[in-house]
Amino acid sequence: MSEFRVQENGFQIEMANGYTVSVQFGKYHYCSSRHGEKRDSWRGLQCSDAEVAVMDSNDKFIALDEHDDVRGYQSVSEVIALINKFNDM
């Protein structure tokens, strides 16, 4: 099953293959909002980069780097590339 999930500081996308990509960008995440959030009534929370993580169908984190399962300060293009990578697996 594929679905979107909205969270207070980001969102998750669960893909048909069972992988879930989490994109977070609030004050408690590795992103430029970490040191002061930007919000408005029309656009909500805004940030130029985000923290990402990927979980498998058993909700276990997938290692994205040699020593970490979370990548911080990812650009929009990097987030899209990660989503595409795990969607195509």
Sequence and secondary structure as in RCSB ss.txt:
>XXXX:A:sequence
MSEFRVQENGFQIEMANGYTVSVQFGKYHYCSSRHGEKRDSWRGLQCSDAEVAVMDSNDKFIALDEHDDVRGYQS
VSEVIALINKFNDM
>XXXX:A:secstr
  EEEEETTEEEEE TTS EEEEE STTSSSGGGG  EEETTTEEE S EEEEEE TTS B  SBTTBSEEEEE 
HHHHHHHHHHHH  
